[in-house]
């Protein structure tokens, strides 16, 4: 999950005219962050070196402001039925206190957004949508729940969202919360206190590392950030921006809406078959198209590429097989962990099968500004955290 392409602001630091500010924007300014327009929000791109921020998350911990994300409440006796009809996953089977990654699709099976749904109580859910898509998801959920006994409400202004990610996250957060973090499961959420504030604490993230996301009242955000920063100083915690978050999720093989996911792609294209529960009771939007797609031969396959030169594949660059175009790069960046350029790309299934035998040595390349730069195919993800 995330939003549009992450780029440096024109002429350096964005001035932020007309952009929405999070409860932590002033703090980012004090820290000297480079700020950029991200889905209409003024967000920290980096605080210094994005590579250093990335490496800190892999080795220690990073602190992220994610308050631009959209939070939608779905409540009422028909809330579970409404979400089961609106989304591809089986949300009615989700136990209170647990969370699930899912997608919302159009009638033709195209992905309109990827979401995390938290079941807070038997008749209460929170849907977290990407910032750029939140208004559209709110409208879609409202329309799809209209004939069911459920209410959809935009709760985005009620939350600041702070993420702490990395192998030292639990050690840093533990002394600041009343939650027993040894009992907090992955993709679970709990009412808790953090630095004295009442929050929803979830063990979720978008970096490939262990970590937590803290949904807090906006008025408490700065105090929570400060407490985490102070507690993390001896552990190597650093503030981290959107640039590091993007390279972290890319190494972890996590899809980005607008790149690996979009309305012209189904979950089956993206290798997210598990998100489509054709076996759940009742109908859901896109079921007919997705059932047909599940039986059809794949049109494309999402693969990982590692560049064998120093040039970096970027979104939109062509993938070549024996000099012939066979696909397109969806996301690419230098990998601080691997020390090489990496990319995800959609390519022909036949080529993917052939390249899987030996990585496509001598035959696979990326067209980078007119030059065929050699690459090899690898299994996703590029990185898995140590057990």
N, C-alpha and C positions, 0 to 999 in steps of 0.2 A: 504494500500500500504506500502510496504517496501521490504527488501531484505533477504539475508540468515540469518541463526541463529546468534544471538548476543551473543558472548562469550568473556570471558576474554582472553587477549593475553597470550600465553605461557610464563611463567617466569615473569609475571608482565607487565610492559609497553612495547608495541610493538616498535621496533626500526624504522620501517617504510621503510626498504630497499626495493626499487622497487615499493613502493606503491604511488599512486597519492595523492597529497596534495591539499586541497581546499585553496581558498584565505585567510582562517581564521586559518589554521593549526598552524601557528606560535603563534597566539593569544591563542589557546587552550593549547599549550605547556607552555606558560607563566602563564596560569591559573592553571597549574599542573594537567591537565586532564589525565586520563588513556586513552591511545590511542590504537586502535585495527584495524586490517585488516577487512574492511567491503566492500565486493564486489570489492576488489582491491584498495580501498581508505583508507587512514589513517584518522580515524574518532574518535571523543571523545566518549568513552563508558560511562564515568561518570567523574565528577569533584571532587566529594567527596562521599557523600552518595546518592545512586540512590533513596533510599526511600525518603530522604529529597527533592530531586529534583522533584520526582513524586508529593509529597504533596504540594510543592510550586505551581506547575501547577494547581492543583485542587483548591487551596485557593487564589492564587495571579497570578503569571505568570512565565513562563519559556522561555528561549531563546535558540533556536536550530540552528545549522548549518546543512543544508540539501543540501549543494552544490554538493553532490555526485549524486543527482538525474539527470536523463537525460531529456533534453529539445529538442524537435524536432519541426521544423517549417513545416507546410504544407500550401502552398500558391498557388494561381492561380484561374482562373475561375472555375476549376473543383475540388477545394479543398474539398468542402462539399460533393460532390459526391464520391470522393476518400475515405473519412473517413466513409461515410455511407456504402460503399462496404467493407472496411477493418475491421470495428468494428461492434459490435452488437447493439450499440445505434443509436438513431436518431440525428446525429450531424447536419444535414442540417436544423433541426428545432430549433437549438440553436441560440438565439439572440446574436448579438455582445455585448461583455461585460459580458457574462455569461459563466459558466463552467459546465461540466458534468462528473460524474464518470462513467466509462465504462470499457469494457474488449475487448481484441483482442483474437480471438479463432482460432483454427485449423479447417480444414474441418470437423473433427469428433466432433466438439463442445468443445474440451478440451481448457481450459484457458491457454493462452501463456503469458499473463501479464494483470494486472489491471492498469488503466490509469486515469489521469484527463486530459480532453481536454478543453482548453480555446479558445473561439472564440473572437479574438481580433478585427476583421473587417470582412466585408462580404466575402472576399477572403483570409483571413489570420487566421490560427489556430496555437496554440501551444499545443503540446502533451507532457505531463510529464510522463515519464516511470521510473520504478524502475532501480536503477543503474546497477544491474547485468544483467538486461534484455534489457537495452537501445540499445546496438548494434543489437540485434536480432530484436527488434521492428522497428528500423530504416530500416533494410533490408526488413522486411515484408511489412512495409508501402510503401517503395520504389517500391517493386515488385507489390503490389496490386494497386498502383497508376499509374503504367507504361502506361496503355492504356487510362488514363484520363488526362485532362488538368490541372495537378497539379505537383508541385515540392516539394519534401521532402528534408529537410536539417537538419543536426545535428548542433544544436545551443548550445550544452552543455557548450562549452568554453566561451560563451558570457554572462553567468549568474553565479552569486553567489546567493544562495537561503537561506534566513534567515527566520525562523518562530518564531513568538511570540505568545504564547498560554496561555490561562488562563483567569479567570474572570476580571482581571485588565488590560488585553491587550489593550483595546481601550483607557483607561485612560492614559496609558503610551505612546502609539503611537500617540494619538491625537495631542498633542502640537508639534510634530515633522514632521507632514505631512500637505500638503495643501488640502488633501481629507477630506470631511465631513464624518466622520466614521458613523454617524447616518444614512447616506444614502447608505452606502456600504452594499449590501445584501449578505447573505450567498451564497456561490458558484457564486460569481461575481468577476470581476477583473476590475481595472481602472488604466490608466496611472496617475502617481502621483509623487510627490517628497517626499522623506523621508530624513531628516537630510541634505537637500540641494541637494540630488542626485536624478536623474530621474530614476524611477523604474516602474515596474508593480506591483500593490498592489492587492492582492487577499484575500478574506475572506474565506479561506479554512484551513484545518488542519487534523491531524491524532491522536488527543488526546481525543476527546469527549468533549472538551471545546471550547468556542468561541476563535477566534484568527485570525491571519493574516499571510500570506506568502508573502515575499518581494523578487521579482526577480530583482536583481540589477547588474550593471556592476561590474565585479570582483574588479576593482580598488577602488570602493567605499565601499566594504563590511566591511572593518575594521572600517571605520568611522561610518557607520550605526550601527554596533554592539556596538561600544563605546557609541554612542548617546543614544541608547536604554538602555544600561546598566546603564548609568548615570541617565536617566529619570526614570528608574524603581527601583532605589535603595530604594526610600522611599515607594514603593509599595510592596516590597518583591520579586521582580524579581530575578531569579537566572539563570545562564547558566545550561542547562540540556543536558544530553547525550543520546545515543541510548538506553541504558538500561531502563531509565525512559520512553522514548518514546514507548518502547515495552510494558511495563506494563500499560501505559496509554491507548494505543490502545486496549489491551486485555480487560481491564475493560469496554471499550466502545463497545466491541463486533465487532471490525473492523478486517477484514480479512488480513492475512499476506501471500503474495505470497511465495510459497514453503512450507507452512503449511496448511492453509485452502484452498488455491488456487493452481492449478497446471494443467499440461497437461492431467492428468488422471481424472480431475474433470470438470464438466460443471457448468455454472452459476446456473442451477437448483439444483445441489447438494449442492451448497454453500448458498442457500436461496437468490440468487441474480436474481430471475426471472425478476425483474423490469428492469434489464439491457439489456434484450433481447427484441428488438422491432420487433417482427414478423409482425407487422402491417405497418412498414415503407415501402415506395415504393421502388421497385427495389430489386435486389438480394444482398446478402452479404455472405461473407465467413462463412461457418458453418450453414447457414440457414436451409438446409434440415435436418441435424442431430439434430439441436436444436428444430426444429418443431416436430420431432418425439419424442424427449426427453420430450418435454412439455406435450405430451399426455400419456407418460408412467408412471407406478407406480414408486415412488421414490425408489432408491436403498439404500440410506443412508440419514441421516439427521444431520445437524450441530446443536449441542446443547451446553448449558452451564452447567458446573459442579462446585459445591462448595464442597471442601473437608471437611470432618468432623473430620479429624485428623490434625496434624501439618505437615505431610509429603506432599510434593508438587508434583502433577502430572506434567510430562514433555512430550514434544513432543515424540511420538512413543510408549508411555505406553499404554497397553491394558485396555479397559473398560470391566467390568464384570457385568453380570446379573445373579444372583443366582449362581455365580461361573463360569459361562460359558462366553467365549469371545464374545462380541457383537459389538465391535468397537475399535477405536484408538484415543488417545489424539492427537490433532494437535498443541495446544499451551497451556502452563501452567506456572504459576508463583504465588508467594505470592502476594495477593492484599493488598496494603497499605490502600486503602479506606475501604474495607470490613473487613480487619483484619483476613483473612482466605485464604487458597490456592484456586485458581480458575483455570479453564481450559475450553477450547473449544475442542469438540471432535465430530467425525463422528460416529454415532451409527445406529443400525437397526431401521427403522421407527416404527416397531411394538413395540420394547422396548421403544422408545421415547414416543409413545402414552400411553403406560401403566405407565411409570414412571412419566408422566406429571400429573397423577391423584393425587399423594401424594409425588412427588419428588423421588420416588423409595426407600423409607425408608426401610432399612434392606436388600435390594436386590441389590442395585447399588453400585459398588465399582470400584476402579482403582488398577490395578496390579502394585505396586511400588516395584520393585526389589524382587518379589516373595511374597509380602504381599498384601492381598486384603484390601486396605484402603477404608473405607466407604465414599460415596459421595452422594450428592443429585442433582437432575436435577433442573435447574432454567431457566427461560426465559432470552434470550439475549436481550439487553446488560446487563451486570452486573451493570453498572452505567449509569445514565443519569444526565446531569447537571441540576441544578435547573432552572425552567422557569424564 
